[in-house]
Amino acid sequence: FIFFPMFYVAKEVIIPTNGVQRNGTNIIRHAGREWKENFASGNAACAAVWIPLHYVNFRVVPLKYRLPFMSCAGIVWSFALSKLQFG
């Protein structure tokens, strides 16, 4: 519940919607509105990725490789989100 709101705030700061630059309060309002619109689909995608990854991590990956495995998965997940959102 922290990642997606911050993702939308960062997205709004870097690439403003409709090319309109906003001040701090409006950035947070617009990002919150966009997050609410995409809440169900974003969390469904998150669950579809992270639940199987956690299963594999705790079931298959040896203990000493669990942290690097999840770190790499997080980097790939962030890249995929950015690619899907920004094209």
N, C-alpha and C positions, 0 to 999 in steps of 0.2 A: 504493500500500500504506500510505500515511500518512493519506489523507483519510478512508477509511471507518472505521478504528479510532477516530480522533478524533471523527468524526461520532457514532458510537455512545456514546462517553464523554460528549459534550455532551448527547446525547439523554437519557442516564441521569441526568445531573445536573439537567437542566431538568425532565424529566417522568419521575420514577422509575417503573419497571415495578410494577404492582399497587399503586401508591401508597405503597410501602415506601421510606422514606428510608434510604440506605446510607452507610457511611463510605467513605473513599477507596479502600481495598483492595477492598472488595466492589463498588464502582462499576466499577473496572477489570476485575475478574473477570467480572461480569455483562455488561459491554459487550463484552469479548472473546468470551464465549460466544455472544452474539447476533451478533457479527461473523462468527464461524465458521459459524453456522447459515445466514447470508445471504451467505456469501462468493461462491459460484458465481453466484447470481442477481444480486447487486450488481455483480460484475465483468463479467458478460455485458451488463447494462444500460449500464455505463460504456463498454464497448467499442463497443456499438451506437450510442452517442451521440458519443463523442470521436473514434473513427477516421474517420467521415464528416466531422466538423467539421474535423479536421486536414487531411483531403484538400481540402475546400473552401478552407480557410484558405491552404494553400500552392499550390493550383492556380488559384484564382479571385480571391481577395482581393488587391488591390494592397498592396505592401510597407508603405506608410505607414498602412494600416488594419488590419494583421494583429493588432497588440497590442490595439487597442480591440475588434476582433471577438472575439478569444478571451476578453477580460475580460468582455464582455457575455454570451458563451456560458457562462462560469463562474458568473456571477450567476444566469442562468436555470437552469442545472443545479442549483445549490444550492437555489434556490426550488422546483424540481420535486421534488428529493429530500425536502425538508421537507414539501411538500404530500402526497407519497405516503406518507411515514412517519407524519405527524401528522394527516392528513386535512383 
